[in-house]
Amino acid sequence: MNWITISSEAEVDHIYQSADYSIIYKHSPRCATSLMAYRQLKSEVNAASDIQIPIYIVDVIQNRKESQAIASNFGVVHESPQILVVKGGQCIYDASHEDVSLRDSLASLN
């Protein structure tokens, strides 16, 4: 599974307008909790090679505007690390800090 890096507000708008499911992970390279969550999430993603949902990542330091656009568009309070499951302009699941989990994110689809 390849991670898709979000580096423009146009990409955020594309995800927002999509009728399909997407997973967005908001990551801070300056935060130890975010680093631990990222390592765990990468492990989970690698183990679940059959996932057909695109998984996006945004660096909340380098791409602050995009991170803020995600929070604004999907109506969530910005946190980092944070994972969102979105579809059709709606956030249907979000978790942050130690609760970031691909398994829990995918469970929200059922």
Phi and psi restraints in degrees (range 20) as a CNS / XPLOR table:
assign (resid 1 and name C) (resid 2 and name N)
       (resid 2 and name CA) (resid 2 and name C) 1.0 -95.6 20.0 2
assign (resid 2 and name N) (resid 2 and name CA)
       (resid 2 and name C) (resid 3 and name N) 1.0 135.6 20.0 2
assign (resid 2 and name C) (resid 3 and name N)
       (resid 3 and name CA) (resid 3 and name C) 1.0 -79.4 20.0 2
assign (resid 3 and name N) (resid 3 and name CA)
       (resid 3 and name C) (resid 4 and name N) 1.0 142.4 20.0 2
assign (resid 3 and name C) (resid 4 and name N)
       (resid 4 and name CA) (resid 4 and name C) 1.0 -109.1 20.0 2
assign (resid 4 and name N) (resid 4 and name CA)
       (resid 4 and name C) (resid 5 and name N) 1.0 118.8 20.0 2
assign (resid 4 and name C) (resid 5 and name N)
       (resid 5 and name CA) (resid 5 and name C) 1.0 -81.3 20.0 2
assign (resid 5 and name N) (resid 5 and name CA)
       (resid 5 and name C) (resid 6 and name N) 1.0 129.8 20.0 2
assign (resid 5 and name C) (resid 6 and name N)
       (resid 6 and name CA) (resid 6 and name C) 1.0 -90.2 20.0 2
assign (resid 6 and name N) (resid 6 and name CA)
       (resid 6 and name C) (resid 7 and name N) 1.0 120.4 20.0 2
assign (resid 6 and name C) (resid 7 and name N)
       (resid 7 and name CA) (resid 7 and name C) 1.0 -133.9 20.0 2
assign (resid 7 and name N) (resid 7 and name CA)
       (resid 7 and name C) (resid 8 and name N) 1.0 11.3 20.0 2
assign (resid 7 and name C) (resid 8 and name N)
       (resid 8 and name CA) (resid 8 and name C) 1.0 -151.5 20.0 2
assign (resid 8 and name N) (resid 8 and name CA)
       (resid 8 and name C) (resid 9 and name N) 1.0 154.1 20.0 2
assign (resid 8 and name C) (resid 9 and name N)
       (resid 9 and name CA) (resid 9 and name C) 1.0 -67.7 20.0 2
assign (resid 9 and name N) (resid 9 and name CA)
       (resid 9 and name C) (resid 10 and name N) 1.0 -26.0 20.0 2
assign (resid 9 and name C) (resid 10 and name N)
       (resid 10 and name CA) (resid 10 and name C) 1.0 -63.2 20.0 2
assign (resid 10 and name N) (resid 10 and name CA)
       (resid 10 and name C) (resid 11 and name N) 1.0 -36.8 20.0 2
assign (resid 10 and name C) (resid 11 and name N)
       (resid 11 and name CA) (resid 11 and name C) 1.0 -66.7 20.0 2
assign (resid 11 and name N) (resid 11 and name CA)
       (resid 11 and name C) (resid 12 and name N) 1.0 -39.0 20.0 2
assign (resid 11 and name C) (resid 12 and name N)
       (resid 12 and name CA) (resid 12 and name C) 1.0 -62.7 20.0 2
assign (resid 12 and name N) (resid 12 and name CA)
       (resid 12 and name C) (resid 13 and name N) 1.0 -44.1 20.0 2
assign (resid 12 and name C) (resid 13 and name N)
       (resid 13 and name CA) (resid 13 and name C) 1.0 -61.7 20.0 2
assign (resid 13 and name N) (resid 13 and name CA)
       (resid 13 and name C) (resid 14 and name N) 1.0 -39.0 20.0 2
assign (resid 13 and name C) (resid 14 and name N)
       (resid 14 and name CA) (resid 14 and name C) 1.0 -61.4 20.0 2
assign (resid 14 and name N) (resid 14 and name CA)
       (resid 14 and name C) (resid 15 and name N) 1.0 -45.0 20.0 2
assign (resid 14 and name C) (resid 15 and name N)
       (resid 15 and name CA) (resid 15 and name C) 1.0 -64.2 20.0 2
assign (resid 15 and name N) (resid 15 and name CA)
       (resid 15 and name C) (resid 16 and name N) 1.0 -42.9 20.0 2
assign (resid 15 and name C) (resid 16 and name N)
       (resid 16 and name CA) (resid 16 and name C) 1.0 -60.2 20.0 2
assign (resid 16 and name N) (resid 16 and name CA)
       (resid 16 and name C) (resid 17 and name N) 1.0 -38.8 20.0 2
assign (resid 16 and name C) (resid 17 and name N)
       (resid 17 and name CA) (resid 17 and name C) 1.0 -84.8 20.0 2
assign (resid 17 and name N) (resid 17 and name CA)
       (resid 17 and name C) (resid 18 and name N) 1.0 -10.1 20.0 2
assign (resid 17 and name C) (resid 18 and name N)
       (resid 18 and name CA) (resid 18 and name C) 1.0 -73.3 20.0 2
assign (resid 18 and name N) (resid 18 and name CA)
       (resid 18 and name C) (resid 19 and name N) 1.0 141.2 20.0 2
assign (resid 18 and name C) (resid 19 and name N)
       (resid 19 and name CA) (resid 19 and name C) 1.0 -85.2 20.0 2
assign (resid 19 and name N) (resid 19 and name CA)
       (resid 19 and name C) (resid 20 and name N) 1.0 -6.5 20.0 2
assign (resid 19 and name C) (resid 20 and name N)
       (resid 20 and name CA) (resid 20 and name C) 1.0 -92.9 20.0 2
assign (resid 20 and name N) (resid 20 and name CA)
       (resid 20 and name C) (resid 21 and name N) 1.0 162.7 20.0 2
assign (resid 20 and name C) (resid 21 and name N)
       (resid 21 and name CA) (resid 21 and name C) 1.0 -70.4 20.0 2
assign (resid 21 and name N) (resid 21 and name CA)
       (resid 21 and name C) (resid 22 and name N) 1.0 144.9 20.0 2
assign (resid 21 and name C) (resid 22 and name N)
       (resid 22 and name CA) (resid 22 and name C) 1.0 -143.4 20.0 2
assign (resid 22 and name N) (resid 22 and name CA)
       (resid 22 and name C) (resid 23 and name N) 1.0 152.3 20.0 2
assign (resid 22 and name C) (resid 23 and name N)
       (resid 23 and name CA) (resid 23 and name C) 1.0 -115.8 20.0 2
assign (resid 23 and name N) (resid 23 and name CA)
       (resid 23 and name C) (resid 24 and name N) 1.0 131.9 20.0 2
assign (resid 23 and name C) (resid 24 and name N)
       (resid 24 and name CA) (resid 24 and name C) 1.0 -120.8 20.0 2
assign (resid 24 and name N) (resid 24 and name CA)
       (resid 24 and name C) (resid 25 and name N) 1.0 128.7 20.0 2
assign (resid 24 and name C) (resid 25 and name N)
       (resid 25 and name CA) (resid 25 and name C) 1.0 -113.6 20.0 2
assign (resid 25 and name N) (resid 25 and name CA)
       (resid 25 and name C) (resid 26 and name N) 1.0 123.1 20.0 2
assign (resid 25 and name C) (resid 26 and name N)
       (resid 26 and name CA) (resid 26 and name C) 1.0 -100.2 20.0 2
assign (resid 26 and name N) (resid 26 and name CA)
       (resid 26 and name C) (resid 27 and name N) 1.0 121.5 20.0 2
assign (resid 26 and name C) (resid 27 and name N)
       (resid 27 and name CA) (resid 27 and name C) 1.0 -125.3 20.0 2
assign (resid 27 and name N) (resid 27 and name CA)
       (resid 27 and name C) (resid 28 and name N) 1.0 137.2 20.0 2
assign (resid 27 and name C) (resid 28 and name N)
       (resid 28 and name CA) (resid 28 and name C) 1.0 -113.1 20.0 2
assign (resid 28 and name N) (resid 28 and name CA)
       (resid 28 and name C) (resid 29 and name N) 1.0 116.2 20.0 2
assign (resid 28 and name C) (resid 29 and name N)
       (resid 29 and name CA) (resid 29 and name C) 1.0 -69.7 20.0 2
assign (resid 29 and name N) (resid 29 and name CA)
       (resid 29 and name C) (resid 30 and name N) 1.0 -7.3 20.0 2
assign (resid 29 and name C) (resid 30 and name N)
       (resid 30 and name CA) (resid 30 and name C) 1.0 -95.8 20.0 2
assign (resid 30 and name N) (resid 30 and name CA)
       (resid 30 and name C) (resid 31 and name N) 1.0 -0.6 20.0 2
assign (resid 30 and name C) (resid 31 and name N)
       (resid 31 and name CA) (resid 31 and name C) 1.0 -115.5 20.0 2
assign (resid 31 and name N) (resid 31 and name CA)
       (resid 31 and name C) (resid 32 and name N) 1.0 126.5 20.0 2
assign (resid 31 and name C) (resid 32 and name N)
       (resid 32 and name CA) (resid 32 and name C) 1.0 -63.8 20.0 2
assign (resid 32 and name N) (resid 32 and name CA)
       (resid 32 and name C) (resid 33 and name N) 1.0 -39.1 20.0 2
assign (resid 32 and name C) (resid 33 and name N)
       (resid 33 and name CA) (resid 33 and name C) 1.0 -63.3 20.0 2
assign (resid 33 and name N) (resid 33 and name CA)
       (resid 33 and name C) (resid 34 and name N) 1.0 -40.7 20.0 2
assign (resid 33 and name C) (resid 34 and name N)
       (resid 34 and name CA) (resid 34 and name C) 1.0 -65.2 20.0 2
assign (resid 34 and name N) (resid 34 and name CA)
       (resid 34 and name C) (resid 35 and name N) 1.0 -40.0 20.0 2
assign (resid 34 and name C) (resid 35 and name N)
       (resid 35 and name CA) (resid 35 and name C) 1.0 -62.8 20.0 2
assign (resid 35 and name N) (resid 35 and name CA)
       (resid 35 and name C) (resid 36 and name N) 1.0 -43.5 20.0 2
assign (resid 35 and name C) (resid 36 and name N)
       (resid 36 and name CA) (resid 36 and name C) 1.0 -64.4 20.0 2
assign (resid 36 and name N) (resid 36 and name CA)
       (resid 36 and name C) (resid 37 and name N) 1.0 -42.6 20.0 2
assign (resid 36 and name C) (resid 37 and name N)
       (resid 37 and name CA) (resid 37 and name C) 1.0 -63.5 20.0 2
assign (resid 37 and name N) (resid 37 and name CA)
       (resid 37 and name C) (resid 38 and name N) 1.0 -40.0 20.0 2
assign (resid 37 and name C) (resid 38 and name N)
       (resid 38 and name CA) (resid 38 and name C) 1.0 -64.2 20.0 2
assign (resid 38 and name N) (resid 38 and name CA)
       (resid 38 and name C) (resid 39 and name N) 1.0 -43.8 20.0 2
assign (resid 38 and name C) (resid 39 and name N)
       (resid 39 and name CA) (resid 39 and name C) 1.0 -61.0 20.0 2
assign (resid 39 and name N) (resid 39 and name CA)
       (resid 39 and name C) (resid 40 and name N) 1.0 -44.0 20.0 2
assign (resid 39 and name C) (resid 40 and name N)
       (resid 40 and name CA) (resid 40 and name C) 1.0 -64.5 20.0 2
assign (resid 40 and name N) (resid 40 and name CA)
       (resid 40 and name C) (resid 41 and name N) 1.0 -44.7 20.0 2
assign (resid 40 and name C) (resid 41 and name N)
       (resid 41 and name CA) (resid 41 and name C) 1.0 -64.0 20.0 2
assign (resid 41 and name N) (resid 41 and name CA)
       (resid 41 and name C) (resid 42 and name N) 1.0 -42.4 20.0 2
assign (resid 41 and name C) (resid 42 and name N)
       (resid 42 and name CA) (resid 42 and name C) 1.0 -59.1 20.0 2
assign (resid 42 and name N) (resid 42 and name CA)
       (resid 42 and name C) (resid 43 and name N) 1.0 -42.1 20.0 2
assign (resid 42 and name C) (resid 43 and name N)
       (resid 43 and name CA) (resid 43 and name C) 1.0 -62.2 20.0 2
assign (resid 43 and name N) (resid 43 and name CA)
       (resid 43 and name C) (resid 44 and name N) 1.0 -44.9 20.0 2
assign (resid 43 and name C) (resid 44 and name N)
       (resid 44 and name CA) (resid 44 and name C) 1.0 -64.5 20.0 2
assign (resid 44 and name N) (resid 44 and name CA)
       (resid 44 and name C) (resid 45 and name N) 1.0 -40.4 20.0 2
assign (resid 44 and name C) (resid 45 and name N)
       (resid 45 and name CA) (resid 45 and name C) 1.0 -65.7 20.0 2
assign (resid 45 and name N) (resid 45 and name CA)
       (resid 45 and name C) (resid 46 and name N) 1.0 -43.6 20.0 2
assign (resid 45 and name C) (resid 46 and name N)
       (resid 46 and name CA) (resid 46 and name C) 1.0 -63.3 20.0 2
assign (resid 46 and name N) (resid 46 and name CA)
       (resid 46 and name C) (resid 47 and name N) 1.0 -34.0 20.0 2
assign (resid 46 and name C) (resid 47 and name N)
       (resid 47 and name CA) (resid 47 and name C) 1.0 -77.3 20.0 2
assign (resid 47 and name N) (resid 47 and name CA)
       (resid 47 and name C) (resid 48 and name N) 1.0 -18.4 20.0 2
assign (resid 47 and name C) (resid 48 and name N)
       (resid 48 and name CA) (resid 48 and name C) 1.0 -112.1 20.0 2
assign (resid 48 and name N) (resid 48 and name CA)
       (resid 48 and name C) (resid 49 and name N) 1.0 63.5 20.0 2
assign (resid 48 and name C) (resid 49 and name N)
       (resid 49 and name CA) (resid 49 and name C) 1.0 -67.5 20.0 2
assign (resid 49 and name N) (resid 49 and name CA)
       (resid 49 and name C) (resid 50 and name N) 1.0 -12.1 20.0 2
assign (resid 49 and name C) (resid 50 and name N)
       (resid 50 and name CA) (resid 50 and name C) 1.0 -90.5 20.0 2
assign (resid 50 and name N) (resid 50 and name CA)
       (resid 50 and name C) (resid 51 and name N) 1.0 4.2 20.0 2
assign (resid 50 and name C) (resid 51 and name N)
       (resid 51 and name CA) (resid 51 and name C) 1.0 -68.0 20.0 2
assign (resid 51 and name N) (resid 51 and name CA)
       (resid 51 and name C) (resid 52 and name N) 1.0 131.6 20.0 2
assign (resid 51 and name C) (resid 52 and name N)
       (resid 52 and name CA) (resid 52 and name C) 1.0 -103.4 20.0 2
assign (resid 52 and name N) (resid 52 and name CA)
       (resid 52 and name C) (resid 53 and name N) 1.0 2.8 20.0 2
assign (resid 52 and name C) (resid 53 and name N)
       (resid 53 and name CA) (resid 53 and name C) 1.0 -90.6 20.0 2
assign (resid 53 and name N) (resid 53 and name CA)
       (resid 53 and name C) (resid 54 and name N) 1.0 131.0 20.0 2
assign (resid 53 and name C) (resid 54 and name N)
       (resid 54 and name CA) (resid 54 and name C) 1.0 -65.4 20.0 2
assign (resid 54 and name N) (resid 54 and name CA)
       (resid 54 and name C) (resid 55 and name N) 1.0 140.2 20.0 2
assign (resid 54 and name C) (resid 55 and name N)
       (resid 55 and name CA) (resid 55 and name C) 1.0 -116.5 20.0 2
assign (resid 55 and name N) (resid 55 and name CA)
       (resid 55 and name C) (resid 56 and name N) 1.0 117.2 20.0 2
assign (resid 55 and name C) (resid 56 and name N)
       (resid 56 and name CA) (resid 56 and name C) 1.0 -102.8 20.0 2
assign (resid 56 and name N) (resid 56 and name CA)
       (resid 56 and name C) (resid 57 and name N) 1.0 152.0 20.0 2
assign (resid 56 and name C) (resid 57 and name N)
       (resid 57 and name CA) (resid 57 and name C) 1.0 -132.8 20.0 2
assign (resid 57 and name N) (resid 57 and name CA)
       (resid 57 and name C) (resid 58 and name N) 1.0 140.1 20.0 2
assign (resid 57 and name C) (resid 58 and name N)
       (resid 58 and name CA) (resid 58 and name C) 1.0 -131.4 20.0 2
assign (resid 58 and name N) (resid 58 and name CA)
       (resid 58 and name C) (resid 59 and name N) 1.0 130.9 20.0 2
assign (resid 58 and name C) (resid 59 and name N)
       (resid 59 and name CA) (resid 59 and name C) 1.0 -82.4 20.0 2
assign (resid 59 and name N) (resid 59 and name CA)
       (resid 59 and name C) (resid 60 and name N) 1.0 111.7 20.0 2
assign (resid 59 and name C) (resid 60 and name N)
       (resid 60 and name CA) (resid 60 and name C) 1.0 -71.1 20.0 2
assign (resid 60 and name N) (resid 60 and name CA)
       (resid 60 and name C) (resid 61 and name N) 1.0 -14.0 20.0 2
assign (resid 60 and name C) (resid 61 and name N)
       (resid 61 and name CA) (resid 61 and name C) 1.0 -86.7 20.0 2
assign (resid 61 and name N) (resid 61 and name CA)
       (resid 61 and name C) (resid 62 and name N) 1.0 -54.7 20.0 2
assign (resid 61 and name C) (resid 62 and name N)
       (resid 62 and name CA) (resid 62 and name C) 1.0 -71.7 20.0 2
assign (resid 62 and name N) (resid 62 and name CA)
       (resid 62 and name C) (resid 63 and name N) 1.0 -29.4 20.0 2
assign (resid 62 and name C) (resid 63 and name N)
       (resid 63 and name CA) (resid 63 and name C) 1.0 -122.2 20.0 2
assign (resid 63 and name N) (resid 63 and name CA)
       (resid 63 and name C) (resid 64 and name N) 1.0 57.5 20.0 2
assign (resid 63 and name C) (resid 64 and name N)
       (resid 64 and name CA) (resid 64 and name C) 1.0 -60.2 20.0 2
assign (resid 64 and name N) (resid 64 and name CA)
       (resid 64 and name C) (resid 65 and name N) 1.0 -43.9 20.0 2
assign (resid 64 and name C) (resid 65 and name N)
       (resid 65 and name CA) (resid 65 and name C) 1.0 -62.2 20.0 2
assign (resid 65 and name N) (resid 65 and name CA)
       (resid 65 and name C) (resid 66 and name N) 1.0 -41.2 20.0 2
assign (resid 65 and name C) (resid 66 and name N)
       (resid 66 and name CA) (resid 66 and name C) 1.0 -66.9 20.0 2
assign (resid 66 and name N) (resid 66 and name CA)
       (resid 66 and name C) (resid 67 and name N) 1.0 -40.9 20.0 2
assign (resid 66 and name C) (resid 67 and name N)
       (resid 67 and name CA) (resid 67 and name C) 1.0 -61.6 20.0 2
assign (resid 67 and name N) (resid 67 and name CA)
       (resid 67 and name C) (resid 68 and name N) 1.0 -42.9 20.0 2
assign (resid 67 and name C) (resid 68 and name N)
       (resid 68 and name CA) (resid 68 and name C) 1.0 -66.6 20.0 2
assign (resid 68 and name N) (resid 68 and name CA)
       (resid 68 and name C) (resid 69 and name N) 1.0 -36.3 20.0 2
assign (resid 68 and name C) (resid 69 and name N)
       (resid 69 and name CA) (resid 69 and name C) 1.0 -65.0 20.0 2
assign (resid 69 and name N) (resid 69 and name CA)
       (resid 69 and name C) (resid 70 and name N) 1.0 -37.5 20.0 2
assign (resid 69 and name C) (resid 70 and name N)
       (resid 70 and name CA) (resid 70 and name C) 1.0 -61.6 20.0 2
assign (resid 70 and name N) (resid 70 and name CA)
       (resid 70 and name C) (resid 71 and name N) 1.0 -48.9 20.0 2
assign (resid 70 and name C) (resid 71 and name N)
       (resid 71 and name CA) (resid 71 and name C) 1.0 -59.2 20.0 2
assign (resid 71 and name N) (resid 71 and name CA)
       (resid 71 and name C) (resid 72 and name N) 1.0 -45.5 20.0 2
assign (resid 71 and name C) (resid 72 and name N)
       (resid 72 and name CA) (resid 72 and name C) 1.0 -68.1 20.0 2
assign (resid 72 and name N) (resid 72 and name CA)
       (resid 72 and name C) (resid 73 and name N) 1.0 -49.7 20.0 2
assign (resid 72 and name C) (resid 73 and name N)
       (resid 73 and name CA) (resid 73 and name C) 1.0 -62.1 20.0 2
assign (resid 73 and name N) (resid 73 and name CA)
       (resid 73 and name C) (resid 74 and name N) 1.0 -40.5 20.0 2
assign (resid 73 and name C) (resid 74 and name N)
       (resid 74 and name CA) (resid 74 and name C) 1.0 -99.1 20.0 2
assign (resid 74 and name N) (resid 74 and name CA)
       (resid 74 and name C) (resid 75 and name N) 1.0 3.9 20.0 2
assign (resid 74 and name C) (resid 75 and name N)
       (resid 75 and name CA) (resid 75 and name C) 1.0 65.9 20.0 2
assign (resid 75 and name N) (resid 75 and name CA)
       (resid 75 and name C) (resid 76 and name N) 1.0 39.1 20.0 2
assign (resid 75 and name C) (resid 76 and name N)
       (resid 76 and name CA) (resid 76 and name C) 1.0 -119.2 20.0 2
assign (resid 76 and name N) (resid 76 and name CA)
       (resid 76 and name C) (resid 77 and name N) 1.0 153.2 20.0 2
assign (resid 76 and name C) (resid 77 and name N)
       (resid 77 and name CA) (resid 77 and name C) 1.0 -76.2 20.0 2
assign (resid 77 and name N) (resid 77 and name CA)
       (resid 77 and name C) (resid 78 and name N) 1.0 132.0 20.0 2
assign (resid 77 and name C) (resid 78 and name N)
       (resid 78 and name CA) (resid 78 and name C) 1.0 -64.7 20.0 2
assign (resid 78 and name N) (resid 78 and name CA)
       (resid 78 and name C) (resid 79 and name N) 1.0 129.4 20.0 2
assign (resid 78 and name C) (resid 79 and name N)
       (resid 79 and name CA) (resid 79 and name C) 1.0 -142.6 20.0 2
assign (resid 79 and name N) (resid 79 and name CA)
       (resid 79 and name C) (resid 80 and name N) 1.0 163.3 20.0 2
assign (resid 79 and name C) (resid 80 and name N)
       (resid 80 and name CA) (resid 80 and name C) 1.0 -151.3 20.0 2
assign (resid 80 and name N) (resid 80 and name CA)
       (resid 80 and name C) (resid 81 and name N) 1.0 128.4 20.0 2
assign (resid 80 and name C) (resid 81 and name N)
       (resid 81 and name CA) (resid 81 and name C) 1.0 -72.0 20.0 2
assign (resid 81 and name N) (resid 81 and name CA)
       (resid 81 and name C) (resid 82 and name N) 1.0 155.7 20.0 2
assign (resid 81 and name C) (resid 82 and name N)
       (resid 82 and name CA) (resid 82 and name C) 1.0 -152.3 20.0 2
assign (resid 82 and name N) (resid 82 and name CA)
       (resid 82 and name C) (resid 83 and name N) 1.0 140.7 20.0 2
assign (resid 82 and name C) (resid 83 and name N)
       (resid 83 and name CA) (resid 83 and name C) 1.0 -123.1 20.0 2
assign (resid 83 and name N) (resid 83 and name CA)
       (resid 83 and name C) (resid 84 and name N) 1.0 137.5 20.0 2
assign (resid 83 and name C) (resid 84 and name N)
       (resid 84 and name CA) (resid 84 and name C) 1.0 -127.7 20.0 2
assign (resid 84 and name N) (resid 84 and name CA)
       (resid 84 and name C) (resid 85 and name N) 1.0 142.8 20.0 2
assign (resid 84 and name C) (resid 85 and name N)
       (resid 85 and name CA) (resid 85 and name C) 1.0 -110.7 20.0 2
assign (resid 85 and name N) (resid 85 and name CA)
       (resid 85 and name C) (resid 86 and name N) 1.0 123.2 20.0 2
assign (resid 85 and name C) (resid 86 and name N)
       (resid 86 and name CA) (resid 86 and name C) 1.0 -127.7 20.0 2
assign (resid 86 and name N) (resid 86 and name CA)
       (resid 86 and name C) (resid 87 and name N) 1.0 154.7 20.0 2
assign (resid 86 and name C) (resid 87 and name N)
       (resid 87 and name CA) (resid 87 and name C) 1.0 -161.5 20.0 2
assign (resid 87 and name N) (resid 87 and name CA)
       (resid 87 and name C) (resid 88 and name N) 1.0 132.1 20.0 2
assign (resid 87 and name C) (resid 88 and name N)
       (resid 88 and name CA) (resid 88 and name C) 1.0 56.8 20.0 2
assign (resid 88 and name N) (resid 88 and name CA)
       (resid 88 and name C) (resid 89 and name N) 1.0 38.3 20.0 2
assign (resid 88 and name C) (resid 89 and name N)
       (resid 89 and name CA) (resid 89 and name C) 1.0 80.0 20.0 2
assign (resid 89 and name N) (resid 89 and name CA)
       (resid 89 and name C) (resid 90 and name N) 1.0 4.9 20.0 2
assign (resid 89 and name C) (resid 90 and name N)
       (resid 90 and name CA) (resid 90 and name C) 1.0 -118.5 20.0 2
assign (resid 90 and name N) (resid 90 and name CA)
       (resid 90 and name C) (resid 91 and name N) 1.0 140.8 20.0 2
assign (resid 90 and name C) (resid 91 and name N)
       (resid 91 and name CA) (resid 91 and name C) 1.0 -89.0 20.0 2
assign (resid 91 and name N) (resid 91 and name CA)
       (resid 91 and name C) (resid 92 and name N) 1.0 118.8 20.0 2
assign (resid 91 and name C) (resid 92 and name N)
       (resid 92 and name CA) (resid 92 and name C) 1.0 -100.2 20.0 2
assign (resid 92 and name N) (resid 92 and name CA)
       (resid 92 and name C) (resid 93 and name N) 1.0 -10.4 20.0 2
assign (resid 92 and name C) (resid 93 and name N)
       (resid 93 and name CA) (resid 93 and name C) 1.0 -160.6 20.0 2
assign (resid 93 and name N) (resid 93 and name CA)
       (resid 93 and name C) (resid 94 and name N) 1.0 138.0 20.0 2
assign (resid 93 and name C) (resid 94 and name N)
       (resid 94 and name CA) (resid 94 and name C) 1.0 -147.8 20.0 2
assign (resid 94 and name N) (resid 94 and name CA)
       (resid 94 and name C) (resid 95 and name N) 1.0 149.3 20.0 2
assign (resid 94 and name C) (resid 95 and name N)
       (resid 95 and name CA) (resid 95 and name C) 1.0 -148.6 20.0 2
assign (resid 95 and name N) (resid 95 and name CA)
       (resid 95 and name C) (resid 96 and name N) 1.0 155.6 20.0 2
assign (resid 95 and name C) (resid 96 and name N)
       (resid 96 and name CA) (resid 96 and name C) 1.0 -140.1 20.0 2
assign (resid 96 and name N) (resid 96 and name CA)
       (resid 96 and name C) (resid 97 and name N) 1.0 169.1 20.0 2
assign (resid 96 and name C) (resid 97 and name N)
       (resid 97 and name CA) (resid 97 and name C) 1.0 54.1 20.0 2
assign (resid 97 and name N) (resid 97 and name CA)
       (resid 97 and name C) (resid 98 and name N) 1.0 -125.9 20.0 2
assign (resid 97 and name C) (resid 98 and name N)
       (resid 98 and name CA) (resid 98 and name C) 1.0 -71.5 20.0 2
assign (resid 98 and name N) (resid 98 and name CA)
       (resid 98 and name C) (resid 99 and name N) 1.0 -10.4 20.0 2
assign (resid 98 and name C) (resid 99 and name N)
       (resid 99 and name CA) (resid 99 and name C) 1.0 -88.6 20.0 2
assign (resid 99 and name N) (resid 99 and name CA)
       (resid 99 and name C) (resid 100 and name N) 1.0 -0.4 20.0 2
assign (resid 99 and name C) (resid 100 and name N)
       (resid 100 and name CA) (resid 100 and name C) 1.0 -66.3 20.0 2
assign (resid 100 and name N) (resid 100 and name CA)
       (resid 100 and name C) (resid 101 and name N) 1.0 122.4 20.0 2
assign (resid 100 and name C) (resid 101 and name N)
       (resid 101 and name CA) (resid 101 and name C) 1.0 -157.1 20.0 2
assign (resid 101 and name N) (resid 101 and name CA)
       (resid 101 and name C) (resid 102 and name N) 1.0 131.9 20.0 2
assign (resid 101 and name C) (resid 102 and name N)
       (resid 102 and name CA) (resid 102 and name C) 1.0 -67.9 20.0 2
assign (resid 102 and name N) (resid 102 and name CA)
       (resid 102 and name C) (resid 103 and name N) 1.0 -41.4 20.0 2
assign (resid 102 and name C) (resid 103 and name N)
       (resid 103 and name CA) (resid 103 and name C) 1.0 -56.4 20.0 2
assign (resid 103 and name N) (resid 103 and name CA)
       (resid 103 and name C) (resid 104 and name N) 1.0 -49.4 20.0 2
assign (resid 103 and name C) (resid 104 and name N)
       (resid 104 and name CA) (resid 104 and name C) 1.0 -66.1 20.0 2
assign (resid 104 and name N) (resid 104 and name CA)
       (resid 104 and name C) (resid 105 and name N) 1.0 -36.1 20.0 2
assign (resid 104 and name C) (resid 105 and name N)
       (resid 105 and name CA) (resid 105 and name C) 1.0 -62.4 20.0 2
assign (resid 105 and name N) (resid 105 and name CA)
       (resid 105 and name C) (resid 106 and name N) 1.0 -45.2 20.0 2
assign (resid 105 and name C) (resid 106 and name N)
       (resid 106 and name CA) (resid 106 and name C) 1.0 -69.0 20.0 2
assign (resid 106 and name N) (resid 106 and name CA)
       (resid 106 and name C) (resid 107 and name N) 1.0 -31.5 20.0 2
assign (resid 106 and name C) (resid 107 and name N)
       (resid 107 and name CA) (resid 107 and name C) 1.0 -63.9 20.0 2
assign (resid 107 and name N) (resid 107 and name CA)
       (resid 107 and name C) (resid 108 and name N) 1.0 -26.4 20.0 2
assign (resid 107 and name C) (resid 108 and name N)
       (resid 108 and name CA) (resid 108 and name C) 1.0 -69.2 20.0 2
assign (resid 108 and name N) (resid 108 and name CA)
       (resid 108 and name C) (resid 109 and name N) 1.0 -13.7 20.0 2
assign (resid 108 and name C) (resid 109 and name N)
       (resid 109 and name CA) (resid 109 and name C) 1.0 -77.7 20.0 2
assign (resid 109 and name N) (resid 109 and name CA)
       (resid 109 and name C) (resid 110 and name N) 1.0 -18.4 20.0 2
